[in-house]
Amino acid sequence: MSDEWFEAFIEDAEQNPVRRRRVLRERIRALPVKDTLARVFQDKTDELIKYLRGERERHLREQERIA
């Protein structure tokens, strides 16, 4: 059902010059691969740093409890 709706939408957009201009003007431009990979790497690095900070705090609390 959704595939049929999507196909009808695309056909209508391709046949209507006003909608075709809008689609071309408003289409999403993908980031270059390098920028995307750099962003993913930075996000993963930030997650790891956050995880390690939490683990360090947990470890320090355990050390204080033992001492």
N, CA, C and O atoms as a Tripos MOL2 file, in Angstrom:
@<TRIPOS>MOLECULE
protein
  268   267    67     0     0
PROTEIN
NO_CHARGES

@<TRIPOS>ATOM
      1 N           0.8270   -1.1890    0.0000 N.3       1 MET1
      2 CA          0.0000    0.0000    0.0000 C.3       1 MET1
      3 C           0.8740    1.2560    0.0000 C.2       1 MET1
      4 O           0.6650    2.1700   -0.7970 O.2       1 MET1
      5 N           1.8540    1.2860    0.9050 N.am      2 SER2
      6 CA          2.6990    2.4810    0.9670 C.3       2 SER2
      7 C           3.5510    2.6150   -0.2910 C.2       2 SER2
      8 O           3.8250    3.7280   -0.7400 O.2       2 SER2
      9 N           3.9710    1.4840   -0.8630 N.am      3 ASP3
     10 CA          4.7460    1.5400   -2.1060 C.3       3 ASP3
     11 C           3.9200    2.1480   -3.2330 C.2       3 ASP3
     12 O           4.4260    2.9390   -4.0300 O.2       3 ASP3
     13 N           2.6420    1.7700   -3.2930 N.am      4 GLU4
     14 CA          1.7580    2.3200   -4.3280 C.3       4 GLU4
     15 C           1.5740    3.8230   -4.1320 C.2       4 GLU4
     16 O           1.6030    4.5950   -5.0910 O.2       4 GLU4
     17 N           1.3830    4.2290   -2.8670 N.am      5 TRP5
     18 CA          1.2050    5.6490   -2.5830 C.3       5 TRP5
     19 C           2.4640    6.4230   -2.9630 C.2       5 TRP5
     20 O           2.3920    7.4930   -3.5670 O.2       5 TRP5
     21 N           3.6160    5.8660   -2.5990 N.am      6 PHE6
     22 CA          4.8740    6.5380   -2.8970 C.3       6 PHE6
     23 C           5.0940    6.6540   -4.4050 C.2       6 PHE6
     24 O           5.5160    7.7020   -4.8950 O.2       6 PHE6
     25 N           4.8070    5.5750   -5.1370 N.am      7 GLU7
     26 CA          4.9510    5.6130   -6.5950 C.3       7 GLU7
     27 C           4.0270    6.6620   -7.2050 C.2       7 GLU7
     28 O           4.4340    7.3950   -8.1060 O.2       7 GLU7
     29 N           2.7910    6.7390   -6.7220 N.am      8 ALA8
     30 CA          1.8460    7.7460   -7.2220 C.3       8 ALA8
     31 C           2.3540    9.1510   -6.9070 C.2       8 ALA8
     32 O           2.2530   10.0510   -7.7410 O.2       8 ALA8
     33 N           2.8920    9.3370   -5.7200 N.am      9 PHE9
     34 CA          3.4240   10.6420   -5.3360 C.3       9 PHE9
     35 C           4.5720   11.0530   -6.2570 C.2       9 PHE9
     36 O           4.6290   12.1920   -6.7190 O.2       9 PHE9
     37 N           5.4860   10.1150   -6.5190 N.am     10 ILE10
     38 CA          6.6320   10.4010   -7.3820 C.3      10 ILE10
     39 C           6.1720   10.7110   -8.8070 C.2      10 ILE10
     40 O           6.6570   11.6570   -9.4280 O.2      10 ILE10
     41 N           5.2410    9.9160   -9.3160 N.am     11 GLU11
     42 CA          4.7310   10.1710  -10.6680 C.3      11 GLU11
     43 C           4.0990   11.5430  -10.7600 C.2      11 GLU11
     44 O           4.3130   12.2710  -11.7290 O.2      11 GLU11
     45 N           3.3170   11.8970   -9.7480 N.am     12 ASP12
     46 CA          2.6780   13.2180   -9.7380 C.3      12 ASP12
     47 C           3.7280   14.3250   -9.6760 C.2      12 ASP12
     48 O           3.6110   15.3380  -10.3650 O.2      12 ASP12
     49 N           4.7380   14.1290   -8.8580 N.am     13 ALA13
     50 CA          5.7920   15.1410   -8.7350 C.3      13 ALA13
     51 C           6.5630   15.2850  -10.0370 C.2      13 ALA13
     52 O           6.9520   16.3930  -10.4040 O.2      13 ALA13
     53 N           6.7880   14.1880  -10.7340 N.am     14 GLU14
     54 CA          7.5270   14.2430  -11.9970 C.3      14 GLU14
     55 C           6.7160   14.9010  -13.1060 C.2      14 GLU14
     56 O           7.2830   15.5410  -13.9920 O.2      14 GLU14
     57 N           5.4020   14.7500  -13.0650 N.am     15 GLN15
     58 CA          4.5570   15.2910  -14.1230 C.3      15 GLN15
     59 C           4.1750   16.7490  -13.8830 C.2      15 GLN15
     60 O           3.8420   17.4540  -14.8360 O.2      15 GLN15
     61 N           4.2140   17.2050  -12.6730 N.am     16 ASN16
     62 CA          3.8170   18.5660  -12.3410 C.3      16 ASN16
     63 C           5.0750   19.4390  -12.2890 C.2      16 ASN16
     64 O           5.9300   19.2350  -11.4270 O.2      16 ASN16
     65 N           5.1950   20.4140  -13.2070 N.am     17 PRO17
     66 CA          6.4220   21.2200  -13.2450 C.3      17 PRO17
     67 C           6.6710   22.0230  -11.9680 C.2      17 PRO17
     68 O           7.8180   22.1950  -11.5550 O.2      17 PRO17
     69 N           5.6050   22.5120  -11.3460 N.am     18 VAL18
     70 CA          5.7760   23.2920  -10.1090 C.3      18 VAL18
     71 C           6.3280   22.3970   -9.0040 C.2      18 VAL18
     72 O           7.2710   22.7780   -8.3100 O.2      18 VAL18
     73 N           5.7540   21.2240   -8.8390 N.am     19 ARG19
     74 CA          6.2240   20.3040   -7.8000 C.3      19 ARG19
     75 C           7.6300   19.8120   -8.1130 C.2      19 ARG19
     76 O           8.4370   19.6250   -7.2020 O.2      19 ARG19
     77 N           7.9280   19.6030   -9.3840 N.am     20 ARG20
     78 CA          9.2670   19.1410   -9.7620 C.3      20 ARG20
     79 C          10.2990   20.1910   -9.3660 C.2      20 ARG20
     80 O          11.3550   19.8450   -8.8380 O.2      20 ARG20
     81 N          10.0090   21.4710   -9.6140 N.am     21 ARG21
     82 CA         10.9460   22.5300   -9.2030 C.3      21 ARG21
     83 C          11.1190   22.5600   -7.6910 C.2      21 ARG21
     84 O          12.2320   22.7160   -7.1890 O.2      21 ARG21
     85 N          10.0110   22.4090   -6.9690 N.am     22 ARG22
     86 CA         10.1000   22.4100   -5.5060 C.3      22 ARG22
     87 C          10.9340   21.2380   -5.0010 C.2      22 ARG22
     88 O          11.7650   21.4030   -4.1090 O.2      22 ARG22
     89 N          10.7170   20.0720   -5.5610 N.am     23 VAL23
     90 CA         11.4740   18.8940   -5.1360 C.3      23 VAL23
     91 C          12.9580   19.1070   -5.3960 C.2      23 VAL23
     92 O          13.7930   18.8000   -4.5450 O.2      23 VAL23
     93 N          13.2840   19.6320   -6.5670 N.am     24 LEU24
     94 CA         14.6930   19.8680   -6.8820 C.3      24 LEU24
     95 C          15.3030   20.9260   -5.9720 C.2      24 LEU24
     96 O          16.4560   20.8080   -5.5560 O.2      24 LEU24
     97 N          14.5320   21.9500   -5.6670 N.am     25 ARG25
     98 CA         15.0350   23.0310   -4.8260 C.3      25 ARG25
     99 C          15.1850   22.5880   -3.3680 C.2      25 ARG25
    100 O          16.1130   23.0180   -2.6830 O.2      25 ARG25
    101 N          14.2820   21.7370   -2.8930 N.am     26 GLU26
    102 CA         14.2580   21.3760   -1.4790 C.3      26 GLU26
    103 C          14.8980   20.0300   -1.1710 C.2      26 GLU26
    104 O          14.8830   19.5930   -0.0200 O.2      26 GLU26
    105 N          15.4530   19.3740   -2.1630 N.am     27 ARG27
    106 CA         16.0060   18.0510   -1.9040 C.3      27 ARG27
    107 C          17.1680   18.1360   -0.9180 C.2      27 ARG27
    108 O          17.8670   19.1440   -0.8210 O.2      27 ARG27
    109 N          17.3350   17.0690   -0.2170 N.am     28 ILE28
    110 CA         18.3920   16.9960    0.7900 C.3      28 ILE28
    111 C          19.7110   16.7070    0.0890 C.2      28 ILE28
    112 O          19.8020   15.8120   -0.7500 O.2      28 ILE28
    113 N          20.6930   17.4500    0.4340 N.am     29 ARG29
    114 CA         22.0240   17.2340   -0.1350 C.3      29 ARG29
    115 C          22.8400   16.4190    0.8650 C.2      29 ARG29
    116 O          23.0240   16.8240    2.0130 O.2      29 ARG29
    117 N          23.3160   15.2830    0.4190 N.am     30 ALA30
    118 CA         24.0900   14.4020    1.2950 C.3      30 ALA30
    119 C          25.4530   15.0170    1.5900 C.2      30 ALA30
    120 O          26.0600   15.6750    0.7450 O.2      30 ALA30
    121 N          25.9070   14.7830    2.8020 N.am     31 LEU31
    122 CA         27.2430   15.2330    3.1580 C.3      31 LEU31
    123 C          28.2730   14.3760    2.4350 C.2      31 LEU31
    124 O          28.0320   13.1970    2.1770 O.2      31 LEU31
    125 N          29.3810   14.9470    2.1180 N.am     32 PRO32
    126 CA         30.4450   14.1240    1.5310 C.3      32 PRO32
    127 C          30.8270   12.9880    2.4730 C.2      32 PRO32
    128 O          30.6830   13.1010    3.6900 O.2      32 PRO32
    129 N          31.3030   11.9190    1.9100 N.am     33 VAL33
    130 CA         31.6030   10.7160    2.6910 C.3      33 VAL33
    131 C          32.5970   11.0090    3.8030 C.2      33 VAL33
    132 O          32.4250   10.5250    4.9220 O.2      33 VAL33
    133 N          33.6300   11.7890    3.5200 N.am     34 LYS34
    134 CA         34.6360   12.0870    4.5510 C.3      34 LYS34
    135 C          34.0020   12.7780    5.7460 C.2      34 LYS34
    136 O          34.2820   12.4210    6.8910 O.2      34 LYS34
    137 N          33.1530   13.7640    5.4930 N.am     35 ASP35
    138 CA         32.5040   14.4910    6.5920 C.3      35 ASP35
    139 C          31.5950   13.5680    7.3870 C.2      35 ASP35
    140 O          31.5490   13.6470    8.6150 O.2      35 ASP35
    141 N          30.8740   12.6980    6.7000 N.am     36 THR36
    142 CA         29.9880   11.7610    7.3800 C.3      36 THR36
    143 C          30.7860   10.8020    8.2500 C.2      36 THR36
    144 O          30.4350   10.5610    9.4050 O.2      36 THR36
    145 N          31.8500   10.2600    7.6980 N.am     37 LEU37
    146 CA         32.6880    9.3390    8.4770 C.3      37 LEU37
    147 C          33.3230   10.0430    9.6670 C.2      37 LEU37
    148 O          33.4120    9.4700   10.7530 O.2      37 LEU37
    149 N          33.7580   11.2650    9.4730 N.am     38 ALA38
    150 CA         34.3530   12.0280   10.5750 C.3      38 ALA38
    151 C          33.3230   12.2780   11.6770 C.2      38 ALA38
    152 O          33.6460   12.2010   12.8620 O.2      38 ALA38
    153 N          32.1000   12.5730   11.2890 N.am     39 ARG39
    154 CA         31.0450   12.8170   12.2810 C.3      39 ARG39
    155 C          30.7240   11.5340   13.0530 C.2      39 ARG39
    156 O          30.5560   11.5720   14.2720 O.2      39 ARG39
    157 N          30.6390   10.4120   12.3580 N.am     40 VAL40
    158 CA         30.3720    9.1330   13.0130 C.3      40 VAL40
    159 C          31.5040    8.7990   13.9760 C.2      40 VAL40
    160 O          31.2570    8.3630   15.1010 O.2      40 VAL40
    161 N          32.7450    9.0010   13.5380 N.am     41 PHE41
    162 CA         33.9010    8.7330   14.4010 C.3      41 PHE41
    163 C          33.8550    9.6040   15.6490 C.2      41 PHE41
    164 O          34.1120    9.1230   16.7530 O.2      41 PHE41
    165 N          33.5310   10.8790   15.4810 N.am     42 GLN42
    166 CA         33.4720   11.7850   16.6230 C.3      42 GLN42
    167 C          32.3570   11.3840   17.5840 C.2      42 GLN42
    168 O          32.5390   11.4320   18.8010 O.2      42 GLN42
    169 N          31.2100   10.9890   17.0460 N.am     43 ASP43
    170 CA         30.1030   10.5560   17.9030 C.3      43 ASP43
    171 C          30.4790    9.3160   18.7040 C.2      43 ASP43
    172 O          30.1930    9.2370   19.8990 O.2      43 ASP43
    173 N          31.1190    8.3480   18.0500 N.am     44 LYS44
    174 CA         31.5460    7.1400   18.7510 C.3      44 LYS44
    175 C          32.6040    7.4690   19.8030 C.2      44 LYS44
    176 O          32.5950    6.8980   20.8940 O.2      44 LYS44
    177 N          33.5140    8.3850   19.4790 N.am     45 THR45
    178 CA         34.5450    8.7970   20.4370 C.3      45 THR45
    179 C          33.9010    9.4560   21.6540 C.2      45 THR45
    180 O          34.2890    9.1740   22.7880 O.2      45 THR45
    181 N          32.9280   10.3230   21.4290 N.am     46 ASP46
    182 CA         32.2310   10.9820   22.5360 C.3      46 ASP46
    183 C          31.5100    9.9650   23.4110 C.2      46 ASP46
    184 O          31.5080   10.0940   24.6350 O.2      46 ASP46
    185 N          30.8950    8.9480   22.7920 N.am     47 GLU47
    186 CA         30.2290    7.9050   23.5670 C.3      47 GLU47
    187 C          31.2300    7.1410   24.4240 C.2      47 GLU47
    188 O          30.9610    6.8480   25.5890 O.2      47 GLU47
    189 N          32.3770    6.8210   23.8490 N.am     48 LEU48
    190 CA         33.4050    6.0910   24.5860 C.3      48 LEU48
    191 C          33.9410    6.9200   25.7510 C.2      48 LEU48
    192 O          34.1340    6.3950   26.8470 O.2      48 LEU48
    193 N          34.1790    8.1970   25.5230 N.am     49 ILE49
    194 CA         34.6670    9.0740   26.5990 C.3      49 ILE49
    195 C          33.6550    9.1240   27.7320 C.2      49 ILE49
    196 O          34.0300    9.0390   28.9010 O.2      49 ILE49
    197 N          32.3710    9.2610   27.3970 N.am     50 LYS50
    198 CA         31.3210    9.3080   28.4110 C.3      50 LYS50
    199 C          31.2770    8.0010   29.1960 C.2      50 LYS50
    200 O          31.1490    8.0110   30.4200 O.2      50 LYS50
    201 N          31.3840    6.8860   28.4950 N.am     51 TYR51
    202 CA         31.3820    5.5750   29.1510 C.3      51 TYR51
    203 C          32.5760    5.4390   30.0960 C.2      51 TYR51
    204 O          32.4250    4.9980   31.2350 O.2      51 TYR51
    205 N          33.7570    5.8190   29.6190 N.am     52 LEU52
    206 CA         34.9620    5.6920   30.4420 C.3      52 LEU52
    207 C          34.9160    6.5970   31.6660 C.2      52 LEU52
    208 O          35.3970    6.2160   32.7330 O.2      52 LEU52
    209 N          34.3460    7.7850   31.5290 N.am     53 ARG53
    210 CA         34.1930    8.6690   32.6960 C.3      53 ARG53
    211 C          33.2980    8.0250   33.7390 C.2      53 ARG53
    212 O          33.5960    8.0570   34.9330 O.2      53 ARG53
    213 N          32.2080    7.4430   33.2860 N.am     54 GLY54
    214 CA         31.3050    6.7630   34.2120 C.3      54 GLY54
    215 C          31.9770    5.5920   34.9050 C.2      54 GLY54
    216 O          31.8150    5.3980   36.1100 O.2      54 GLY54
    217 N          32.7330    4.8110   34.1410 N.am     55 GLU55
    218 CA         33.4510    3.6710   34.7250 C.3      55 GLU55
    219 C          34.5030    4.1400   35.7280 C.2      55 GLU55
    220 O          34.6930    3.5180   36.7730 O.2      55 GLU55
    221 N          35.1800    5.2310   35.4060 N.am     56 ARG56
    222 CA         36.2060    5.7700   36.3240 C.3      56 ARG56
    223 C          35.5650    6.2270   37.6280 C.2      56 ARG56
    224 O          36.0770    5.9420   38.7100 O.2      56 ARG56
    225 N          34.4360    6.9410   37.5240 N.am     57 GLU57
    226 CA         33.7550    7.3940   38.7410 C.3      57 GLU57
    227 C          33.2720    6.2160   39.5760 C.2      57 GLU57
    228 O          33.3640    6.2420   40.8030 O.2      57 GLU57
    229 N          32.7590    5.1870   38.9150 N.am     58 ARG58
    230 CA         32.3130    3.9970   39.6280 C.3      58 ARG58
    231 C          33.4860    3.3310   40.3370 C.2      58 ARG58
    232 O          33.3690    2.9100   41.4880 O.2      58 ARG58
    233 N          34.6110    3.2410   39.6470 N.am     59 HIS59
    234 CA         35.8120    2.6440   40.2240 C.3      59 HIS59
    235 C          36.2960    3.4510   41.4330 C.2      59 HIS59
    236 O          36.6500    2.8780   42.4640 O.2      59 HIS59
    237 N          36.3110    4.7840   41.3030 N.am     60 LEU60
    238 CA         36.7460    5.6240   42.4280 C.3      60 LEU60
    239 C          35.8210    5.4840   43.6150 C.2      60 LEU60
    240 O          36.2850    5.4580   44.7550 O.2      60 LEU60
    241 N          34.5020    5.3910   43.3760 N.am     61 ARG61
    242 CA         33.5550    5.1980   44.4900 C.3      61 ARG61
    243 C          33.8070    3.8650   45.1930 C.2      61 ARG61
    244 O          33.7360    3.7880   46.4190 O.2      61 ARG61
    245 N          34.0990    2.8250   44.4300 N.am     62 GLU62
    246 CA         34.3880    1.5220   45.0270 C.3      62 GLU62
    247 C          35.6800    1.5830   45.8410 C.2      62 GLU62
    248 O          35.7730    0.9820   46.9120 O.2      62 GLU62
    249 N          36.6740    2.3070   45.3320 N.am     63 GLN63
    250 CA         37.9390    2.4350   46.0700 C.3      63 GLN63
    251 C          37.7280    3.1960   47.3680 C.2      63 GLN63
    252 O          38.3160    2.8300   48.3860 O.2      63 GLN63
    253 N          36.9110    4.2390   47.3690 N.am     64 GLU64
    254 CA         36.6390    4.9970   48.5950 C.3      64 GLU64
    255 C          35.8710    4.1220   49.5970 C.2      64 GLU64
    256 O          36.1070    4.1930   50.8030 O.2      64 GLU64
    257 N          34.9720    3.3170   49.0960 N.am     65 ARG65
    258 CA         34.1890    2.4510   49.9710 C.3      65 ARG65
    259 C          35.0690    1.3930   50.6380 C.2      65 ARG65
    260 O          34.8690    1.0530   51.8040 O.2      65 ARG65
    261 N          36.0300    0.8850   49.8980 N.am     66 ILE66
    262 CA         36.9370   -0.1460   50.4200 C.3      66 ILE66
    263 C          37.9080    0.4680   51.4410 C.2      66 ILE66
    264 O          38.2230   -0.1710   52.4450 O.2      66 ILE66
    265 N          38.3820    1.6870   51.2010 N.am     67 ALA67
    266 CA         39.3950    2.3140   52.0560 C.3      67 ALA67
    267 C          38.8660    2.7710   53.3730 C.2      67 ALA67
    268 O          39.6150    3.3140   54.1840 O.2      67 ALA67
@<TRIPOS>BOND
     1     1     2 1
     2     2     3 1
     3     3     4 2
     4     3     5 am
     5     5     6 1
     6     6     7 1
     7     7     8 2
     8     7     9 am
     9     9    10 1
    10    10    11 1
    11    11    12 2
    12    11    13 am
    13    13    14 1
    14    14    15 1
    15    15    16 2
    16    15    17 am
    17    17    18 1
    18    18    19 1
    19    19    20 2
    20    19    21 am
    21    21    22 1
    22    22    23 1
    23    23    24 2
    24    23    25 am
    25    25    26 1
    26    26    27 1
    27    27    28 2
    28    27    29 am
    29    29    30 1
    30    30    31 1
    31    31    32 2
    32    31    33 am
    33    33    34 1
    34    34    35 1
    35    35    36 2
    36    35    37 am
    37    37    38 1
    38    38    39 1
    39    39    40 2
    40    39    41 am
    41    41    42 1
    42    42    43 1
    43    43    44 2
    44    43    45 am
    45    45    46 1
    46    46    47 1
    47    47    48 2
    48    47    49 am
    49    49    50 1
    50    50    51 1
    51    51    52 2
    52    51    53 am
    53    53    54 1
    54    54    55 1
    55    55    56 2
    56    55    57 am
    57    57    58 1
    58    58    59 1
    59    59    60 2
    60    59    61 am
    61    61    62 1
    62    62    63 1
    63    63    64 2
    64    63    65 am
    65    65    66 1
    66    66    67 1
    67    67    68 2
    68    67    69 am
    69    69    70 1
    70    70    71 1
    71    71    72 2
    72    71    73 am
    73    73    74 1
    74    74    75 1
    75    75    76 2
    76    75    77 am
    77    77    78 1
    78    78    79 1
    79    79    80 2
    80    79    81 am
    81    81    82 1
    82    82    83 1
    83    83    84 2
    84    83    85 am
    85    85    86 1
    86    86    87 1
    87    87    88 2
    88    87    89 am
    89    89    90 1
    90    90    91 1
    91    91    92 2
    92    91    93 am
    93    93    94 1
    94    94    95 1
    95    95    96 2
    96    95    97 am
    97    97    98 1
    98    98    99 1
    99    99   100 2
   100    99   101 am
   101   101   102 1
   102   102   103 1
   103   103   104 2
   104   103   105 am
   105   105   106 1
   106   106   107 1
   107   107   108 2
   108   107   109 am
   109   109   110 1
   110   110   111 1
   111   111   112 2
   112   111   113 am
   113   113   114 1
   114   114   115 1
   115   115   116 2
   116   115   117 am
   117   117   118 1
   118   118   119 1
   119   119   120 2
   120   119   121 am
   121   121   122 1
   122   122   123 1
   123   123   124 2
   124   123   125 am
   125   125   126 1
   126   126   127 1
   127   127   128 2
   128   127   129 am
   129   129   130 1
   130   130   131 1
   131   131   132 2
   132   131   133 am
   133   133   134 1
   134   134   135 1
   135   135   136 2
   136   135   137 am
   137   137   138 1
   138   138   139 1
   139   139   140 2
   140   139   141 am
   141   141   142 1
   142   142   143 1
   143   143   144 2
   144   143   145 am
   145   145   146 1
   146   146   147 1
   147   147   148 2
   148   147   149 am
   149   149   150 1
   150   150   151 1
   151   151   152 2
   152   151   153 am
   153   153   154 1
   154   154   155 1
   155   155   156 2
   156   155   157 am
   157   157   158 1
   158   158   159 1
   159   159   160 2
   160   159   161 am
   161   161   162 1
   162   162   163 1
   163   163   164 2
   164   163   165 am
   165   165   166 1
   166   166   167 1
   167   167   168 2
   168   167   169 am
   169   169   170 1
   170   170   171 1
   171   171   172 2
   172   171   173 am
   173   173   174 1
   174   174   175 1
   175   175   176 2
   176   175   177 am
   177   177   178 1
   178   178   179 1
   179   179   180 2
   180   179   181 am
   181   181   182 1
   182   182   183 1
   183   183   184 2
   184   183   185 am
   185   185   186 1
   186   186   187 1
   187   187   188 2
   188   187   189 am
   189   189   190 1
   190   190   191 1
   191   191   192 2
   192   191   193 am
   193   193   194 1
   194   194   195 1
   195   195   196 2
   196   195   197 am
   197   197   198 1
   198   198   199 1
   199   199   200 2
   200   199   201 am
   201   201   202 1
   202   202   203 1
   203   203   204 2
   204   203   205 am
   205   205   206 1
   206   206   207 1
   207   207   208 2
   208   207   209 am
   209   209   210 1
   210   210   211 1
   211   211   212 2
   212   211   213 am
   213   213   214 1
   214   214   215 1
   215   215   216 2
   216   215   217 am
   217   217   218 1
   218   218   219 1
   219   219   220 2
   220   219   221 am
   221   221   222 1
   222   222   223 1
   223   223   224 2
   224   223   225 am
   225   225   226 1
   226   226   227 1
   227   227   228 2
   228   227   229 am
   229   229   230 1
   230   230   231 1
   231   231   232 2
   232   231   233 am
   233   233   234 1
   234   234   235 1
   235   235   236 2
   236   235   237 am
   237   237   238 1
   238   238   239 1
   239   239   240 2
   240   239   241 am
   241   241   242 1
   242   242   243 1
   243   243   244 2
   244   243   245 am
   245   245   246 1
   246   246   247 1
   247   247   248 2
   248   247   249 am
   249   249   250 1
   250   250   251 1
   251   251   252 2
   252   251   253 am
   253   253   254 1
   254   254   255 1
   255   255   256 2
   256   255   257 am
   257   257   258 1
   258   258   259 1
   259   259   260 2
   260   259   261 am
   261   261   262 1
   262   262   263 1
   263   263   264 2
   264   263   265 am
   265   265   266 1
   266   266   267 1
   267   267   268 2
@<TRIPOS>SUBSTRUCTURE
     1 MET1         2 RESIDUE 1 A MET
     2 SER2         6 RESIDUE 1 A SER
     3 ASP3        10 RESIDUE 1 A ASP
     4 GLU4        14 RESIDUE 1 A GLU
     5 TRP5        18 RESIDUE 1 A TRP
     6 PHE6        22 RESIDUE 1 A PHE
     7 GLU7        26 RESIDUE 1 A GLU
     8 ALA8        30 RESIDUE 1 A ALA
     9 PHE9        34 RESIDUE 1 A PHE
    10 ILE10       38 RESIDUE 1 A ILE
    11 GLU11       42 RESIDUE 1 A GLU
    12 ASP12       46 RESIDUE 1 A ASP
    13 ALA13       50 RESIDUE 1 A ALA
    14 GLU14       54 RESIDUE 1 A GLU
    15 GLN15       58 RESIDUE 1 A GLN
    16 ASN16       62 RESIDUE 1 A ASN
    17 PRO17       66 RESIDUE 1 A PRO
    18 VAL18       70 RESIDUE 1 A VAL
    19 ARG19       74 RESIDUE 1 A ARG
    20 ARG20       78 RESIDUE 1 A ARG
    21 ARG21       82 RESIDUE 1 A ARG
    22 ARG22       86 RESIDUE 1 A ARG
    23 VAL23       90 RESIDUE 1 A VAL
    24 LEU24       94 RESIDUE 1 A LEU
    25 ARG25       98 RESIDUE 1 A ARG
    26 GLU26      102 RESIDUE 1 A GLU
    27 ARG27      106 RESIDUE 1 A ARG
    28 ILE28      110 RESIDUE 1 A ILE
    29 ARG29      114 RESIDUE 1 A ARG
    30 ALA30      118 RESIDUE 1 A ALA
    31 LEU31      122 RESIDUE 1 A LEU
    32 PRO32      126 RESIDUE 1 A PRO
    33 VAL33      130 RESIDUE 1 A VAL
    34 LYS34      134 RESIDUE 1 A LYS
    35 ASP35      138 RESIDUE 1 A ASP
    36 THR36      142 RESIDUE 1 A THR
    37 LEU37      146 RESIDUE 1 A LEU
    38 ALA38      150 RESIDUE 1 A ALA
    39 ARG39      154 RESIDUE 1 A ARG
    40 VAL40      158 RESIDUE 1 A VAL
    41 PHE41      162 RESIDUE 1 A PHE
    42 GLN42      166 RESIDUE 1 A GLN
    43 ASP43      170 RESIDUE 1 A ASP
    44 LYS44      174 RESIDUE 1 A LYS
    45 THR45      178 RESIDUE 1 A THR
    46 ASP46      182 RESIDUE 1 A ASP
    47 GLU47      186 RESIDUE 1 A GLU
    48 LEU48      190 RESIDUE 1 A LEU
    49 ILE49      194 RESIDUE 1 A ILE
    50 LYS50      198 RESIDUE 1 A LYS
    51 TYR51      202 RESIDUE 1 A TYR
    52 LEU52      206 RESIDUE 1 A LEU
    53 ARG53      210 RESIDUE 1 A ARG
    54 GLY54      214 RESIDUE 1 A GLY
    55 GLU55      218 RESIDUE 1 A GLU
    56 ARG56      222 RESIDUE 1 A ARG
    57 GLU57      226 RESIDUE 1 A GLU
    58 ARG58      230 RESIDUE 1 A ARG
    59 HIS59      234 RESIDUE 1 A HIS
    60 LEU60      238 RESIDUE 1 A LEU
    61 ARG61      242 RESIDUE 1 A ARG
    62 GLU62      246 RESIDUE 1 A GLU
    63 GLN63      250 RESIDUE 1 A GLN
    64 GLU64      254 RESIDUE 1 A GLU
    65 ARG65      258 RESIDUE 1 A ARG
    66 ILE66      262 RESIDUE 1 A ILE
    67 ALA67      266 RESIDUE 1 A ALA
